[in-house]
Every structure is written in structure tokens, then in C-alpha cells.
Amino acid sequence: MNTSSLNTFLSLTFAPLFVLALRFFEFENVALSFTFLMFIYLVFVLITKQNLKSIATPFIYFVLVLIAYYYSSIEFVKLAPTFISGAFFIFFLNAYIQKKSIVLKMMKRFYKKELGETKENYIAQSDGYWAFILFINTLIQLFFVFYDNNALWAFYSSVGWYLLMLFALILQILYGNIFLFREKQ
């Protein structure tokens, strides 16, 4: 299993496992245990000499859970997904500003068929759309940091934001198919 898969697994399971552990143990014990686990994972990632992107996720989790333990505050734990969402937002905003067409590059990597000029132009300009969606996601994550329902935070931080991204992708595809691609044929 590569670290990208482990980071995905971490993002899917971290919040629900943390909240579940809080049902059975005191916050300080859960935070200390998760700090230890994140430290082990971080050392593993560093030993295997992964790239900065692979190191960022466990590092963010480790630092924020350690701070949460120190201050006995779950809000710091809840900030981890917010920081990761914010990093994605900045990445896509930068790509949009510099016209890097990140979405088109990813699309070409996984979709081998010829797209056609209209679809390629549409996809090339979608970094701004995704920056906006990721900004909304970051705001939602930030809302859950201070919202008192930890179970709802755990749901959104694990699978809820994936559902938001899926919904945004469906909207982008529908918009392109209904308003752009049909006219050009």
C-alpha cells in the first residue's frame, strides 16, 4: 500500500475513529494515542522518503492532535481536515491564477480518448470552478470546527466532503453537456 492510499484511508477513518474512541475513553487518552499513531505514521513516511505532498497529511494530523492534547481541545483535532481542504483550495486557486489547467492534466492522465477542442477548452478552464468548490468545502469544514456535534463533523470530514465533490463533478458534467457541448455539435 503506497502512502497516497494510506493518506486517503487516514482522511476517511481519522474523524470517525477519533469520535468513536471518545465514547469509550477520556479526551486526553484518545488525543495522546492518536498523537502516537500519527507520529509512527509520520516516521514511516519520512523513512520511506516520500514527497512533500505525502508527508503533509500525517504532519498536519500529528501537529494538530499534539496541540489538541496539550490544550485539551477537540477543536484543534477538527482543524486538521480544514487545513487539508484549505491546502487543496490554495493549490487550485494558484493553478487557476497561473492558468496551469490542473484538471485537464489529470483528465488526460486517466482518460485516454480524444476529448475534442470544445471539451478540452472547457476542462482547461475549470480550475477556477474547483477552487470555488474547494473554498466552499473549506468554509464548511471551518464551520464544523466550532459546531458542537462531533458525529456530524466526523461524517462530513470522512465521507461528506467526497459527496460534495461528487455533486460538484456531476454539476460540471451536466453543465457542459447541456449548455456547451450540445450547441457546438
N, C-alpha and C positions, 0 to 999 in steps of 0.2 A: 504494500500500500504506500503510495507516494504522499508527500506532505500536503499536496493540494487536496487530495481526498481526505486526509486527516483533518485539515482545516475546515473542510465542508462538514465533516462529521462533527467537529467541535462546534461549529456555528449552529448545527441542527440540535445538538444534545445539551450544550452547556446550560442554557437557561432552564429548560425543564428539569434537568438533573439537580441543578442548584436549588430550585424551588422545592422539588421533591425531598431533597436532603434536609431542608429547613423544617419539614413536617416532623422529622424524627430527631434532629439534633439542634443544639444551640447555634446561633449565627456564627459565633467566633470559631467553633469547631468546624463548621462547614467551610467558612472562608479560609481557615488555615489548611484544611485538607485540599481545597481547590487550588490554593496558592502552591502547595507542594506538588500537586499533579501538573499544574501549568509550568512550574519550574523544571520538572523532569522532561516534559514535552519540549520546552524551550531548549534545554541542554541537548536533547536528541536532535532537534532541528539544527542547532549550531554545529554539533559533531558531524552530521551528515552534509555539512557545508551547503545548505540551501541558499537560494537567492533571498534578497531583502523582502520581497513580497511574501514569501513563505514564512519568514521569521516574524513579520509584523503582527500577524494574528495572535500567535501564542504570547508574544511580548506584551501586546495590549492587554490581553486577558490576565497575564501574570501581574503586571504592574497595578492594574485597577483592582484586582482581587486582594492584592497585598495592601493597597491603600484602604480598601473596604474593611479588611481585618483590623488594621491599625485604628481606624476611626469608628469601627463597629457600625458601618452604614452600608446598607444594601444598594443605595443609590450609586455608589461607585462601581458596584458589580454591574448594575443596569447600564452604566455608561459604555461598557465595552462594545456592545453591538452598535451603539450610537457613533462611537469613534470610527468603527469599521465602515458604517454607512456613510459617514462624512468623508472618509478617505475615498470611497468609490465616487461620491459626488464630485470631489475636487479633481479626481482623475478624469472623469467625463467632461467636466466643465473646462479643464485645461485642453482636452482633446478638441472640444468644440471651438474654443477660442483660437487654437492653433491650427484648426482645420485638419486634424490628423485622421479623421474618419475611422475611428477605432471599431465601430460596429461593422462597417464594411470589411475591414481586415479580418475580423472574427468570422463574419459570414463567409468570406471567400475560403477561409481555412477549413470550414466544416461543410459547406455547400459547394459541391464541385460543378454543378450545372451552370451554364451561361445565364447570367441574370438579365441581360439586355440593358441598354443605356438608361432608360427611364427608371427602372428599378434600382440600378446601380447608383444613379444620382440621388434618388430618394433615400436610400440606405446610407449613402455617404454623408447626407445632411442630418442624420438622426441623432448624432451625439448630443445636440442641444436638447432634444426631447428627453433623452435618457438622463441627462444632467438634471433636468427639471423633475423627472420622476424620482431620481435618487435624492434630490433635495427634499421632496415631499416625504420620502421614506425616512430621511434623517430627522425631519421635524416630528414625524410620528414616533420614532424611536426616542427622541428627546422628551416627548410628552409622557411616554411610559416610564421614563426615569423617575418622574415625580408623581406618577399616578400610583395609588395605593394598592392596586390589585396585582400582586406578583404573578398569579396564574395567567392573567391576560398578557402581562409583559412576557412571560415565558413562551406563550403561544405565538405572539407576534414576532418575538426575537428568533424563534426557531423556524416556524413554517409560514407565519403570516406575511412576512415581507416577501417570501417566494411567491405567494399568491398575488400580492400586489404587482410584482414584476411580471408574472404570467398574464394578469389582466392588462397591464400596460402594453405588453407584447401583442396580445390579441387586438387591442385598440389600434396599435400601429399598423398591423397587417390589414385589419378591416378598412382603416382609413385609406391606405394605399390601394387596396383592391377596389373600393367603392368610388373614390374620388379621383384617383390619379391614373391607375393602370387601365381602367375601362375606357377612359376618354382617349388615351393615346393609341388604342388599337384600331 
